Amino acid sequence: MSIKFMLASAVGMAIRSVPLLPGSARRLVASSTDALEMTPAPIEPSWILAGNPEARLALHSRAYDDQATTAVWDCTAGTFRWYFGWDETVIVLEGEVHVTAEDGSERTLRAGDIAYFPGKSWATWHIDTYVRKIAFCRKEFPAPVSMAYRLRDLLRSSQDRGGLAA
């Protein structure tokens, strides 16, 4: 019974996320990163550990269901903690940043590097001079939808083993 409820909830969420005018929000969005207008995106002052980092942001696109965005972000020198509320994959376009993850691991990201930061996590960013990145952000699905995906994956893996596990 609870599985039926979860699946019904997932279907309901999917239906509500469909645009009213089919296809109206599903179009190609393309531009040069240099053509996007950067606007100030101040870092939360309590997160700043050193310096006076100044960040800017340009939203490139937003998914029709509001579950994902793509943006260009840049920042000047400074050190700060950053909270990733969403899953975020970044590609560094210019400059570099020294990142310390919650587990203490450190990594320097330079132009051409790609990195993934899980949602609901913190990292410390130290920028010597400047960094510019593309950020692909994705919201976590609501619990019923996530559970439906996990169930699907469980069923798929059991089929790969030749049926449901006893």
Phi and psi in degrees as a GROMACS rama.xvg file:
@    title "Ramachandran Plot"
@    xaxis  label "Phi"
@    yaxis  label "Psi"
@TYPE xy
-67.3948  -31.8729  SER-2
-65.7529  -40.9393  ILE-3
-61.2247  -40.6997  LYS-4
-64.2716  -43.6677  PHE-5
-63.7011  -43.1107  MET-6
-66.263  -39.5147  LEU-7
-63.3156  -40.3454  ALA-8
-63.0175  -42.939  SER-9
-62.1306  -43.7583  ALA-10
-63.2056  -42.7166  VAL-11
-60.1196  -43.3683  GLY-12
-62.4601  -42.0495  MET-13
-64.028  -42.0714  ALA-14
-64.3893  -42.5757  ILE-15
-66.3415  -23.5757  ARG-16
-85.3574  -7.30299  SER-17
-75.622  131.226  VAL-18
-61.4937  152.042  PRO-19
-63.7483  -36.6308  LEU-20
-105.788  100.143  LEU-21
-51.1389  131.197  PRO-22
85.2969  -13.5848  GLY-23
-65.9185  -32.665  SER-24
-102.439  3.92296  ALA-25
-107.995  84.7323  ARG-26
-139.854  159.231  ARG-27
-67.8657  132.71  LEU-28
-120.56  114.81  VAL-29
-138.396  140.308  ALA-30
-166.065  163.774  SER-31
-77.3523  143.026  SER-32
-62.2737  -28.5415  THR-33
-74.3141  -19.843  ASP-34
-84.3502  -13.431  ALA-35
-77.7206  136.921  LEU-36
-81.3623  116.196  GLU-37
-82.1005  133.015  MET-38
-122.497  151.737  THR-39
-56.014  137.471  PRO-40
-137.318  73.9919  ALA-41
-56.2237  140.649  PRO-42
-77.0376  139.318  ILE-43
-50.5455  120.193  GLU-44
-53.7502  -35.1271  PRO-45
-70.7464  -13.5482  SER-46
-86.0963  -19.3784  TRP-47
-75.2571  126.085  ILE-48
-100.965  -30.6547  LEU-49
-158.747  149.043  ALA-50
78.2299  -165.467  GLY-51
-133.907  65.6956  ASN-52
-64.8848  134.445  PRO-53
-116.883  118.468  GLU-54
-106.142  151.496  ALA-55
-136.077  158.889  ARG-56
-143.448  145.134  LEU-57
-134.759  117.759  ALA-58
-76.1078  124.352  LEU-59
-88.9923  -48.6367  HIS-60
-158.315  158.95  SER-61
-134.057  134.202  ARG-62
-64.3808  149.87  ALA-63
-60.0058  -24.8242  TYR-64
-96.0876  7.75313  ASP-65
62.0422  17.6398  ASP-66
-91.3826  -9.55967  GLN-67
-149.543  148.938  ALA-68
-138.04  159.143  THR-69
-128.643  132.245  THR-70
-144.983  161.466  ALA-71
-107.962  133.866  VAL-72
-133.908  140.235  TRP-73
-138.276  163.192  ASP-74
-156.86  145.062  CYS-75
-88.1165  -179.081  THR-76
-57.4239  142.557  ALA-77
157.117  174.049  GLY-78
-128.779  133.001  THR-79
-155.336  157.514  PHE-80
-89.1587  147.584  ARG-81
-133.01  133.136  TRP-82
-100.81  123.385  TYR-83
-94.2476  97.6126  PHE-84
-71.4612  -26.711  GLY-85
-118.313  161.296  TRP-86
-61.7534  137.458  ASP-87
-139.649  127.761  GLU-88
-109.643  130.64  THR-89
-120.789  148.639  VAL-90
-123.604  120.086  ILE-91
-77.7548  126.098  VAL-92
-94.2822  -35.4519  LEU-93
-154.033  147.176  GLU-94
76.892  -159.537  GLY-95
-154.83  160.423  GLU-96
-141.794  139.023  VAL-97
-98.3182  118.283  HIS-98
-111.121  133.229  VAL-99
-116.98  119.059  THR-100
-80.1817  170.312  ALA-101
-57.6045  -32.2443  GLU-102
-82.177  2.27157  ASP-103
91.9124  -7.61317  GLY-104
-68.7774  145.685  SER-105
-122.294  147.478  GLU-106
-153.257  137.574  ARG-107
-100.3  123.646  THR-108
-102.63  128.38  LEU-109
-121.703  170.732  ARG-110
-48.9443  128.173  ALA-111
97.1244  -14.4414  GLY-112
-80.395  151.092  ASP-113
-124.557  141.405  ILE-114
-145.65  153.414  ALA-115
-119.686  132.683  TYR-116
-120.775  118.259  PHE-117
-68.9343  147.132  PRO-118
-60.2078  153.586  GLY-119
64.7024  33.894  LYS-120
-128.322  161.934  SER-121
-114.7  151.17  TRP-122
-147.819  151.018  ALA-123
-99.5316  128.881  THR-124
-110.634  130.062  TRP-125
-122.347  118.214  HIS-126
-112.701  119.368  ILE-127
-69.5182  -46.7472  ASP-128
-131.673  -52.8618  THR-129
-166.961  147.288  TYR-130
-143.386  144.034  VAL-131
-133.668  133.007  ARG-132
-141.057  160.265  LYS-133
-100.343  134.569  ILE-134
-119.976  123.925  ALA-135
-105.016  112.839  PHE-136
-113.977  139.415  CYS-137
-135.663  127.995  ARG-138
-73.4014  151.455  LYS-139
-72.6625  140.087  GLU-140
-69.3668  153.552  PHE-141
-58.9202  153.603  PRO-142
-50.2917  -46.2308  ALA-143
-61.959  -36.9828  PRO-144
-69.725  -44.0357  VAL-145
-59.447  -41.7184  SER-146
-65.5684  -37.8308  MET-147
-63.1618  -41.1174  ALA-148
-64.7654  -41.5304  TYR-149
-62.8752  -41.2245  ARG-150
-62.1721  -44.7757  LEU-151
-58.0695  -46.033  ARG-152
-64.8191  -38.1112  ASP-153
-62.8238  -44.4648  LEU-154
-64.3893  -41.0948  LEU-155
-62.2222  -45.3144  ARG-156
-67.2563  -34.2217  SER-157
-71.4677  -32.1608  SER-158
-68.2724  -34.383  GLN-159
-64.5328  -26.5648  ASP-160
-91.937  3.16844  ARG-161
95.9978  25.5943  GLY-162
129.995  175.352  GLY-163
-68.0185  142.621  LEU-164
-69.1966  142.186  ALA-165
